[in-house]
């Protein structure tokens, strides 16, 4: 069973104890049936039932304890397995490359991680019950064989035929459920558009109606498939009930006509079959959950395989833990975005540039010109398709890329403001307060418990907090992508003429993407990006003052 393999692989808890105690519980439950049947026969003879009463209580306690123990251990084992795979996949998310995250989509990744774990966690009661009643059915059949070998053989043949039918139907249901999963991934993507594009759709009724129509269509398709899956599962459930009640007249009315059965045995057979009806219903009702757990485990396994393929497996160079940065040379760096069927789409480069320690570098260019691609190549978030990077005399290779990335801190246009200032040991509150004052944020936000007291601010103010966190990392190179675009005119002037100058005085290299040509004069160099090509602007091309490059 897929779930047992999953628990054995992922959990530190052994499932063998669960199976053993579920078996004990199933045997005890079967004993209850046997004791009741034999006690009923003794009642007719007026015999003492004390021994049967004691046996019944013993079997009952054993049944309850086995059921409780197996349930409790199943919860521990499955939750432990979910915890382990969740932490492992979370760790692998940290190791994958940016193109993987961009291609898979945050909504897809989030839904696969959370939904699959939730399905397995919710399945614990049903699956544990199914295991217990499955064992109970086995011993009920053995007891039936003890009463009547002919009834046993007929029941086994009927059970085998039913299992074959169930497996066939179950495969069809699983195929349909996989389609549902794919459809729901598309639905979550549309909901992401609805939420993240809320401002845009509120400003356009036509756009609002169009996306609702798309969501409705996707939801309708999902609903139709779910209804069909539900019908198939209802058919399986109905067959499970029909099976036992169809078997009962065969064994009670038809078989005794050809094969002698005394009245007591017929009573025991009918009681056993009625006793088996409940467990069979539980098993049939659990089949949909088994299918969903099977698909959830398959999807998590596939997700991990996709992550493994996106994680560089070159051995790290333990000798180089950092680079001594004085200059970075981009030697014919080129990057091409892969398209469908490995067809090339947008390309950027080749870049032949040198970034020097302590310089203030501006990059300009229109939308789609390749500025963001260049920054991702420069910071090591993208591996170049061609060319190589040097830090001084040292080449940047796959095995030391992380050491290279440690040179940079960034505030991208799609920046994320964390709730805590992570990754900085022994952070002095006075340093944070200093920069809060520098960014004119001291009256809006305080620093306490490792983070800012509020992040519910305007985009420009949140950018200032992100810049503070970046500066506090004290890395040699700071990347700012359209930082000033969301600032008011007064702070924008202050940012260019005061903040940037102070950062440069601290020895930090600042590379800023900007369109503010009024402030080009503060930069040491200005580079222009156009259709994936980068060229340096001269003083007669811009408002650069004489003496600037």
C-alpha positions in Angstrom: 0.0 0.0 0.0 1.3 3.4 -1.0 0.5 4.9 2.5 2.5 2.3 4.3 5.5 2.8 2.0 5.2 6.5 2.6 5.1 6.1 6.4 8.0 3.7 6.4 10.1 6.1 4.3 9.1 9.4 6.0 8.2 8.7 9.6 10.5 7.8 12.5 7.5 5.9 13.9 7.2 2.3 12.9 3.9 1.3 11.3 4.4 -2.4 12.3 3.0 -1.7 15.8 0.0 0.0 14.2 -0.6 -3.0 12.0 -0.1 -5.4 14.9 -2.5 -3.6 17.2 -5.0 -3.2 14.4 -4.7 -6.9 13.9 -5.3 -7.6 17.6 -8.3 -5.3 17.5 -9.7 -7.1 14.5 -9.2 -10.5 16.0 -10.8 -9.4 19.2 -13.8 -8.0 17.3 -14.1 -11.3 15.4 -13.9 -13.1 18.8 -16.9 -11.1 20.0 -18.9 -12.5 17.1 -17.9 -16.0 17.9 -18.5 -15.6 21.6 -22.0 -14.2 21.0 -22.9 -17.0 18.5 -21.8 -19.7 20.9 -23.3 -18.1 23.9 -26.7 -17.8 22.0 -26.5 -21.6 21.4 -25.8 -22.2 25.1 -28.8 -20.1 26.2 -31.1 -22.5 24.4 -29.7 -25.4 26.4 -29.9 -23.5 29.7 -26.2 -23.7 30.4 -24.1 -21.4 32.5 -22.8 -18.3 30.6 -20.3 -17.0 33.1 -17.3 -18.2 31.1 -18.7 -16.6 27.9 -19.3 -13.4 29.8 -15.7 -13.2 31.0 -14.4 -14.1 27.5 -16.6 -11.4 26.0 -15.3 -8.7 28.4 -11.7 -9.8 27.8 -12.2 -9.6 24.0 -14.1 -6.3 24.3 -11.3 -4.7 26.3 -8.7 -6.1 23.9 -10.7 -4.7 21.0 -11.1 -1.2 22.5 -7.4 -1.0 23.5 -6.2 -2.2 20.1 -8.4 0.3 18.4 -7.3 3.1 20.6 -3.7 2.3 20.3 -3.7 1.9 16.5 -5.6 5.1 16.1 -3.3 7.1 18.3 -0.1 5.6 16.8 -1.5 6.2 13.3 -2.0 9.9 14.1 1.6 10.1 15.4 3.1 8.2 12.4 1.3 10.1 9.7 1.7 13.5 11.3 5.4 12.7 11.8 5.7 11.7 8.1 3.9 14.9 7.0 6.2 17.0 9.2 9.3 15.4 7.8 8.4 15.7 4.2 7.1 19.3 4.7 10.4 20.3 6.3 12.4 18.5 3.6 10.5 20.1 0.8 10.7 23.5 2.5 14.5 23.0 2.7 14.6 22.1 -1.0 12.6 25.2 -1.9 15.5 27.1 -0.4 17.9 25.3 -2.7 16.1 25.4 -6.1 17.0 28.1 -8.6 14.9 31.1 -9.4 13.8 29.9 -12.8 12.1 26.9 -11.2 10.0 29.2 -8.8 9.1 31.5 -11.7 8.1 28.6 -14.0 6.0 26.6 -11.4 4.2 29.6 -10.0 3.8 30.4 -6.3 0.1 29.5 -6.2 0.8 26.0 -7.7 3.6 25.4 -5.3 1.6 26.6 -2.3 -1.5 24.5 -3.2 0.5 21.3 -3.8 2.3 21.6 -0.5 -0.7 22.5 1.6 -3.5 20.5 0.0 -1.7 17.2 -0.2 -0.6 17.4 3.4 -4.1 18.3 4.5 -5.6 15.3 2.6 -3.2 12.9 4.3 -3.9 14.3 7.7 -7.7 14.2 7.3 -7.4 10.6 6.1 -6.1 9.2 9.3 -9.4 8.1 11.0 -10.9 6.6 7.8 -7.7 4.7 6.8 -7.1 3.4 10.3 -10.7 2.2 10.5 -10.4 0.6 7.1 -7.3 -1.3 8.2 -9.0 -2.6 11.3 -12.2 -3.7 9.6 -10.2 -5.2 6.8 -8.5 -7.5 9.3 -11.9 -8.1 11.0 -13.3 -9.2 7.6 -10.5 -11.7 7.2 -11.1 -13.3 10.5 -14.9 -13.2 9.9 -14.3 -15.1 6.7 -12.1 -17.6 8.6 -14.8 -18.0 11.2 -17.3 -18.5 8.4 -15.0 -21.3 7.0 -15.0 -22.9 10.5 -18.8 -22.9 10.5 -19.4 -23.9 6.8 -16.5 -24.7 4.4 -18.9 -24.4 1.4 -20.1 -20.9 2.5 -16.4 -19.9 3.0 -15.5 -20.9 -0.6 -18.4 -19.1 -2.1 -17.7 -16.0 0.0 -14.0 -16.0 -1.0 -14.9 -16.3 -4.7 -17.4 -13.4 -4.3 -14.9 -11.3 -2.4 -12.2 -11.9 -5.1 -14.6 -10.9 -7.8 -15.6 -7.8 -5.9 -12.0 -6.8 -5.2 -11.2 -7.1 -9.0 -14.2 -4.9 -9.8 -13.3 -2.4 -7.1 -9.7 -2.1 -8.3 -10.9 -1.6 -11.9 -13.4 1.1 -10.9 -10.8 2.7 -8.5 -8.3 3.1 -11.3 -10.9 5.0 -13.4 -11.8 7.2 -10.4 -8.1 8.0 -9.8 -7.7 9.0 -13.4 -10.7 11.4 -13.1 -9.3 12.7 -9.8 -6.0 13.6 -11.4 -7.9 15.6 -14.0 -9.7 17.4 -11.1 -6.3 18.2 -9.5 -5.1 19.7 -12.7 -8.3 21.7 -13.2 -8.1 23.0 -9.6 -4.5 24.1 -10.1 -5.8 26.3 -13.0 -8.6 27.5 -10.8 -6.1 28.6 -8.0 -4.1 30.4 -10.7 -7.2 32.4 -11.7 -8.0 33.2 -8.0 -4.4 34.4 -7.7 -5.0 36.8 -10.6 -8.3 37.9 -9.0 -6.6 38.8 -5.7 -3.3 40.2 -7.0 -5.0 42.1 -9.8 -7.9 43.4 -7.5 -7.1 47.1 -8.1 -7.2 46.6 -11.9 -10.4 44.7 -12.0 -12.2 47.2 -9.7 -11.3 49.9 -12.3 -12.7 47.9 -15.2 -16.1 46.3 -15.2 -15.3 44.5 -18.5 -12.1 43.0 -17.1 -14.0 42.2 -13.9 -16.7 40.3 -15.8 -14.3 38.6 -18.1 -12.2 37.1 -15.3 -15.4 36.0 -13.5 -16.5 34.3 -16.7 -13.2 32.5 -16.9 -13.3 31.4 -13.3 -16.9 30.3 -13.6 -16.0 28.2 -16.7 -13.0 26.6 -14.9 -15.2 25.9 -11.8 -18.0 24.4 -14.0 -15.5 22.0 -15.6 -14.2 21.0 -12.2 -17.7 20.6 -10.9 -18.7 18.3 -13.8 -15.7 16.0 -13.3 -16.3 15.9 -9.5 -19.9 15.0 -10.1 -18.9 12.1 -12.4 -16.3 11.0 -9.8 -19.0 11.2 -7.1 -21.3 9.1 -9.2 -18.7 6.4 -9.7 -17.9 6.4 -6.0 -21.7 6.1 -5.2 -21.9 3.1 -7.5 -19.0 1.5 -5.7 -20.6 2.3 -2.4 -23.9 0.8 -3.6 -22.3 -2.3 -4.9 -20.6 -2.8 -1.5 -24.0 -2.8 0.2 -25.6 -5.0 -2.5 -22.7 -7.5 -2.3 -23.3 -8.6 1.3 -27.1 -8.7 1.0 -26.9 -10.6 -2.3 -24.6 -13.1 -0.7 -26.8 -13.6 2.3 -29.8 -15.3 0.5 -27.4 -17.5 -1.5 -25.8 -18.8 1.7 -28.9 -19.0 3.8 -31.7 -20.0 1.4 -30.0 -21.6 -1.7 -27.0 -23.5 -0.5 -28.8 -25.3 2.3 -31.2 -26.8 -0.4 -28.2 -28.6 -1.9 -25.9 -29.0 1.0 -27.1 -29.9 4.5 -26.8 -27.2 7.1 -28.4 -27.5 10.5 -30.5 -24.7 11.9 -27.8 -23.6 14.4 -25.2 -23.2 11.6 -27.6 -21.3 9.4 -28.2 -18.9 12.3 -24.4 -18.5 12.8 -23.9 -17.9 9.1 -26.6 -15.3 8.9 -25.3 -13.6 12.1 -21.8 -13.6 10.6 -22.9 -12.1 7.3 -24.9 -9.4 9.0 -21.9 -8.7 11.2 -19.7 -8.3 8.1 -22.1 -5.8 6.5 -20.9 -2.9 8.6 -17.2 -3.4 8.0 -17.8 -3.8 4.2 -19.6 -0.5 4.2 -16.7 1.1 6.0 -14.2 -0.3 3.6 -16.2 0.9 0.5 -16.7 4.3 2.1 -12.9 4.5 2.7 -12.0 3.8 -1.0 -12.4 7.4 -2.1 -10.0 8.6 0.6 -7.5 5.9 -0.3 -7.6 7.2 -3.9 -7.0 10.8 -2.7 -4.2 9.8 -0.4 -2.6 7.8 -3.2 -2.7 10.8 -5.6 -1.5 13.2 -2.8 1.6 11.0 -2.2 2.2 10.7 -5.9 2.0 14.5 -6.3 4.4 15.2 -3.4 6.8 12.6 -4.8 6.6 14.2 -8.2 7.1 17.7 -6.7 10.2 16.5 -4.9 11.6 15.0 -8.1 10.9 18.4 -9.9 12.8 20.2 -7.1 15.7 17.8 -7.2 16.1 18.4 -10.9 16.1 22.2 -10.2 18.8 22.0 -7.5 22.4 22.2 -8.7 24.2 19.1 -7.7 27.8 20.2 -8.3 29.9 19.7 -5.1 30.5 22.9 -3.2 34.1 24.3 -3.1 34.7 24.2 0.7 38.0 26.2 0.2 36.2 29.3 -1.0 33.7 30.6 1.5 33.8 34.3 0.3 35.1 36.5 -2.5 37.4 39.4 -1.9 35.5 42.0 -4.0 37.3 44.8 -5.7 35.8 44.5 -9.1 33.4 42.1 -10.9 33.9 41.5 -14.6 31.2 40.2 -16.8 32.8 38.4 -19.7 30.4 38.0 -22.6 27.6 37.1 -20.4 24.5 35.9 -22.3 21.1 34.6 -21.2 18.2 33.2 -23.1 14.8 32.4 -21.6 13.7 28.9 -22.6 10.3 28.7 -24.2 8.0 25.8 -24.9 9.6 22.8 -26.5 13.0 24.4 -25.7 12.4 27.2 -28.2 14.3 30.4 -27.4 12.3 33.5 -26.4 13.8 36.7 -25.1 17.6 36.9 -25.0 19.8 39.4 -23.2 23.5 40.1 -23.8 26.3 39.7 -24.4 27.3 41.8 -21.4 30.9 43.1 -21.2 30.9 45.2 -18.1 33.0 45.8 -15.0 31.5 46.8 -11.6 34.0 48.5 -9.3 34.0 48.6 -5.5 32.6 51.7 -4.0 31.0 53.1 -7.2 27.5 54.4 -7.7 26.1 53.0 -10.9 22.8 53.9 -12.5 21.0 51.7 -15.1 18.3 53.1 -17.3 16.1 51.6 -20.0 12.5 51.0 -21.1 10.2 48.3 -19.9 11.2 44.9 -21.3 14.6 46.1 -22.3 16.3 43.5 -20.1 17.2 45.4 -16.9 15.7 42.8 -14.5 17.4 40.0 -16.4 20.7 41.7 -16.2 20.3 42.2 -12.4 19.4 38.6 -12.0 22.5 37.5 -13.9 24.7 40.0 -12.1 23.5 38.8 -8.6 23.8 35.1 -9.6 20.0 34.4 -9.5 20.3 33.3 -13.1 23.1 31.2 -14.5 24.4 32.6 -17.8 23.6 30.6 -20.9 27.1 31.7 -22.2 30.1 33.5 -20.8 31.4 33.7 -17.3 31.8 36.1 -14.3 35.0 36.9 -12.5 35.6 38.5 -9.1 39.1 39.8 -9.4 41.1 36.8 -10.6 38.6 34.3 -9.3 36.1 32.7 -11.7 32.5 32.3 -10.5 31.5 28.6 -11.1 28.5 26.5 -10.1 30.3 25.2 -7.0 31.0 28.7 -5.6 27.9 30.5 -6.8 26.4 30.9 -3.3 29.6 32.5 -2.1 29.3 34.9 -5.0 25.6 35.7 -4.2 26.6 36.6 -0.7 28.2 39.8 -2.1 24.8 41.2 -2.9 21.8 42.6 -1.0 18.7 43.8 -3.0 15.5 45.7 -3.1 13.8 44.5 -6.3 10.6 46.1 -7.7 8.7 42.9 -6.6 10.5 43.0 -3.2 9.2 41.0 -0.2 9.2 42.7 3.2 9.7 40.0 5.9 8.1 40.2 9.3 11.5 39.8 10.9 15.0 40.9 10.1 16.4 37.5 9.4 20.0 36.4 9.0 21.7 39.1 11.0 23.3 38.0 14.2 23.6 40.3 17.2 21.7 43.1 15.6 21.9 46.3 17.6 18.6 48.1 18.1 20.4 51.4 17.9 21.5 50.6 14.4 18.0 49.9 13.3 16.7 53.1 15.1 19.5 55.1 13.3 18.3 54.0 9.9 14.6 54.4 10.8 15.4 58.0 11.5 17.5 58.3 8.3 14.5 57.0 6.3 12.1 59.3 8.1 10.2 56.3 9.5 10.9 56.7 13.2 7.4 58.1 13.9 5.6 55.3 12.0 7.5 52.1 12.9 9.6 50.8 15.8 11.9 47.8 16.0 11.1 45.2 18.6 11.1 41.4 18.9 13.4 41.0 15.9 11.2 42.9 13.5 9.3 46.0 12.6 6.1 46.8 14.6 4.1 47.4 11.5 4.4 46.6 7.8 0.9 47.8 6.9 2.2 50.9 5.1 2.3 52.5 1.7 4.5 50.8 -1.0 7.1 53.6 -0.7 7.3 53.3 3.1 7.5 49.5 2.9 10.4 49.9 0.4 12.2 52.1 2.9 11.9 49.3 5.5 13.2 46.8 3.0 16.1 49.1 2.3 16.9 49.4 6.0 16.9 45.6 6.3 19.2 45.4 3.2 21.6 48.0 4.5 21.9 46.2 7.9 23.1 43.1 6.2 26.3 45.1 5.5 27.1 43.4 2.2 29.4 45.1 -0.2 27.0 45.5 -3.1 23.4 46.9 -2.9 21.0 46.5 -5.8 18.0 48.9 -6.0 15.4 48.4 -8.7 13.2 51.5 -9.2 13.5 52.2 -5.5 12.6 55.9 -5.9 9.6 55.3 -8.1 7.2 55.0 -5.1 8.7 57.8 -3.1 7.3 61.4 -2.7 9.3 64.1 -4.5 10.9 65.4 -1.2 12.1 62.0 -0.1 13.2 61.2 -3.7 15.6 64.2 -3.7 16.8 63.3 -0.2 17.4 59.7 -1.3 19.5 60.5 -4.3 21.5 63.4 -2.8 21.9 62.2 0.8 21.2 58.5 1.3 23.1 57.3 -1.7 26.0 59.5 -0.9 26.1 58.1 2.7 26.0 54.5 1.4 28.8 55.3 -1.0 30.8 56.9 1.8 30.4 53.6 3.8 32.3 51.8 1.0 29.2 50.2 -0.5 28.8 49.7 -4.2 25.3 50.8 -5.2 23.7 49.7 -8.5 20.3 51.5 -9.0 17.8 51.1 -11.8 16.2 54.5 -12.3 14.4 56.8 -14.7 15.1 60.0 -12.7 17.3 61.8 -15.1 17.3 64.9 -12.9 19.7 63.0 -10.6 22.0 61.3 -13.1 24.7 63.7 -12.0 25.1 61.9 -8.6 26.1 58.7 -10.4 29.7 57.7 -11.2 28.4 56.0 -14.4 25.1 55.6 -16.2 24.4 52.5 -18.3 21.6 52.2 -20.8 19.8 49.0 -21.5 18.1 48.6 -24.9 16.7 45.3 -26.3 19.0 43.2 -24.1 22.1 45.2 -24.8 24.0 47.5 -22.4 26.0 50.6 -23.3 27.5 53.3 -21.2 26.1 56.9 -21.6 28.6 59.7 -22.1 28.2 63.2 -20.7 26.9 64.6 -24.0 24.1 61.9 -24.1 22.6 62.8 -20.7 22.5 65.5 -18.1 25.7 64.3 -16.7 27.9 67.2 -15.7 31.4 67.7 -17.3 34.0 65.4 -15.8 31.7 62.4 -15.4 32.3 59.4 -17.7 
